[in-house]
Amino acid sequence: MNGIGGVIAAVLVAGAQIAAVAVGGPLLVGVMRKVRCHIEGRVGPPIHQPLRDLRKLFSKQRMRPDQASWVFGVGPVVLVATAVLIAAISPLATTRPPLGQTADFFAIVFVLLLGSVALALAALDTGTPFGGMGSSRAMTIGALAEPALLVAILAMSIPAHTSNLPALVRIGLAHPQLIASPERFLALGSFLVVILAESGRLPVDNPSTHLELTMIHEAMVLEYAGPDLGLVILGESMRLALLLGLLVNLLIPWGIADRPGAAALVIGLGALVGKVVVAGIAIATFEVFTAKLRLFRLPELLAGAFVLAVVGAFTALVIR
Amino acid sequence: MTIRSILQAIVHPRTVTEDLGPPSQVAADVPRLAGSLQLRHVDAGSCNGCELEITSTFGPVYDAERFGARLVASPRHADALLVTGPVTKNMVGPLVKTFEAMPEPRMVIALGDCARDCGVFRGGYGVEGPVGDVLPVDLQVPGCPPNPEAIVRALRGLTGR
């Protein structure tokens, strides 16, 4: 890929992936709510309800607390910006995203973490008790989840000899035996628990709670209103879609576009949507039958994820 | 209902939500909130009769969420303030503060007879007055308590679904 045509193609690929994540993220949340409502015997809001909520939020008044500093306004922007960056360079619809050589898995994790930290700082900024409580809880969970994720990435990158995400997916396509290996399953199991923790799903956090004392993520965004709240909700749903997209592409890479061309990209997008929706439905079904864990039990769950990842890393080292 | 159908409902429960038919009259002055209405509920001194009906409104049978209405945890997230009960002297301040914390465009819904005209609590020594004395009320839902159908009908008028 070189010259002006290459640049245009790269921009189009990145734009397609960003658009898919930005529209698909809220729709994924809508699908998960619908599945949940269906199992509970309700009709539930339509699948595009989150998009409707976003449209309304962006048309509302921008309102910030008097005590808030610039950190409060920057938090949601950083959250969305990091999600957009990752959506552009990750192997979601194609194994050759623009700037794919920079998409190191470790770097992606830290960019994602940047968004979480920005939101936690923004929640502290207003000085409300719930904001501080939510931040402290979110950072505790983050501090426990990140090591598990890092070791899980290590376990996946040892047999592949690279931690570059597009390369990991390409190697999975070329050598399916690497995906069917024990270390990959252990690492992806750990990754799944980390996704549930990072995106605030059950059993770590209840996304539909109204009780301030049980909130983790929701407590951080209580002070946000209008367009700021819209950005937070958009960013959170994009992160969920991104993490699930990466998970399914590491587990089942087939369908992803492995060569340039519009047709392959369209097929890749379709495959991505299909795989992520199936994963979302599975998680929503799991959530219906799960209660939120007590906060003091969460370290056990995340330590379990860490152990899975460590065992995976050792397996990878011993086998090879 | 035969025994077989009851057993079937136990083993495999289906959707219990009632079909409420097409939407009622759409309120004219809420075009920008079409299809999405976040509510912040404030109990200004209610006997909790209205709260029971609100709980039921968002339960599986009436399921107001399917029309785009949702209860939220913060006034900053809300489009409409759902006030129940007569406004007691101690709740005047918190109620006004809650309203002021909501971003524009914002609405106030007075739910139940007490919120509209103090109901049986009229003249009580701790009662300041109906919600209309403290905040500009956009919508009233009569009843003591209003049944969930009436609440859903009112909310559908706002969401337009």
HADDOCK unambig.tbl for C-alpha pairs under 7 A between the chains (distance, minus, plus):
assign (segid A and resid 38 and name CA) (segid B and resid 15 and name CA) 6.98 0.50 0.50
assign (segid A and resid 41 and name CA) (segid B and resid 13 and name CA) 6.82 0.50 0.50
assign (segid A and resid 41 and name CA) (segid B and resid 14 and name CA) 5.43 0.50 0.50
assign (segid A and resid 41 and name CA) (segid B and resid 15 and name CA) 3.88 0.50 0.50
assign (segid A and resid 41 and name CA) (segid B and resid 16 and name CA) 5.48 0.50 0.50
assign (segid A and resid 41 and name CA) (segid B and resid 60 and name CA) 6.54 0.50 0.50
assign (segid A and resid 42 and name CA) (segid B and resid 15 and name CA) 5.32 0.50 0.50
assign (segid A and resid 42 and name CA) (segid B and resid 16 and name CA) 6.27 0.50 0.50
assign (segid A and resid 42 and name CA) (segid B and resid 17 and name CA) 5.50 0.50 0.50
assign (segid A and resid 42 and name CA) (segid B and resid 60 and name CA) 5.06 0.50 0.50
assign (segid A and resid 42 and name CA) (segid B and resid 63 and name CA) 6.69 0.50 0.50
assign (segid A and resid 43 and name CA) (segid B and resid 15 and name CA) 6.71 0.50 0.50
assign (segid A and resid 43 and name CA) (segid B and resid 17 and name CA) 6.31 0.50 0.50
assign (segid A and resid 43 and name CA) (segid B and resid 66 and name CA) 6.34 0.50 0.50
assign (segid A and resid 44 and name CA) (segid B and resid 63 and name CA) 6.99 0.50 0.50
assign (segid A and resid 44 and name CA) (segid B and resid 65 and name CA) 6.03 0.50 0.50
assign (segid A and resid 44 and name CA) (segid B and resid 66 and name CA) 4.56 0.50 0.50
assign (segid A and resid 45 and name CA) (segid B and resid 65 and name CA) 5.54 0.50 0.50
assign (segid A and resid 45 and name CA) (segid B and resid 66 and name CA) 3.74 0.50 0.50
assign (segid A and resid 45 and name CA) (segid B and resid 67 and name CA) 6.40 0.50 0.50
assign (segid A and resid 45 and name CA) (segid B and resid 68 and name CA) 6.16 0.50 0.50
assign (segid A and resid 46 and name CA) (segid B and resid 66 and name CA) 6.64 0.50 0.50
assign (segid A and resid 49 and name CA) (segid B and resid 68 and name CA) 6.93 0.50 0.50
assign (segid A and resid 52 and name CA) (segid B and resid 35 and name CA) 6.72 0.50 0.50
assign (segid A and resid 52 and name CA) (segid B and resid 36 and name CA) 6.30 0.50 0.50
assign (segid A and resid 53 and name CA) (segid B and resid 36 and name CA) 5.50 0.50 0.50
assign (segid A and resid 56 and name CA) (segid B and resid 32 and name CA) 6.59 0.50 0.50
assign (segid A and resid 56 and name CA) (segid B and resid 33 and name CA) 5.86 0.50 0.50
assign (segid A and resid 56 and name CA) (segid B and resid 36 and name CA) 7.00 0.50 0.50
assign (segid A and resid 60 and name CA) (segid B and resid 103 and name CA) 6.80 0.50 0.50
assign (segid A and resid 60 and name CA) (segid B and resid 104 and name CA) 6.14 0.50 0.50
assign (segid A and resid 60 and name CA) (segid B and resid 105 and name CA) 6.58 0.50 0.50
assign (segid A and resid 61 and name CA) (segid B and resid 103 and name CA) 5.36 0.50 0.50
assign (segid A and resid 61 and name CA) (segid B and resid 104 and name CA) 5.16 0.50 0.50
assign (segid A and resid 63 and name CA) (segid B and resid 103 and name CA) 6.05 0.50 0.50
assign (segid A and resid 210 and name CA) (segid B and resid 72 and name CA) 6.67 0.50 0.50
assign (segid A and resid 210 and name CA) (segid B and resid 73 and name CA) 5.12 0.50 0.50
assign (segid A and resid 222 and name CA) (segid B and resid 74 and name CA) 5.66 0.50 0.50
assign (segid A and resid 222 and name CA) (segid B and resid 76 and name CA) 6.96 0.50 0.50
assign (segid A and resid 223 and name CA) (segid B and resid 76 and name CA) 6.05 0.50 0.50
assign (segid A and resid 224 and name CA) (segid B and resid 76 and name CA) 6.14 0.50 0.50
assign (segid A and resid 225 and name CA) (segid B and resid 76 and name CA) 4.82 0.50 0.50
assign (segid A and resid 225 and name CA) (segid B and resid 77 and name CA) 5.42 0.50 0.50
assign (segid A and resid 225 and name CA) (segid B and resid 103 and name CA) 6.59 0.50 0.50
assign (segid A and resid 226 and name CA) (segid B and resid 103 and name CA) 6.73 0.50 0.50
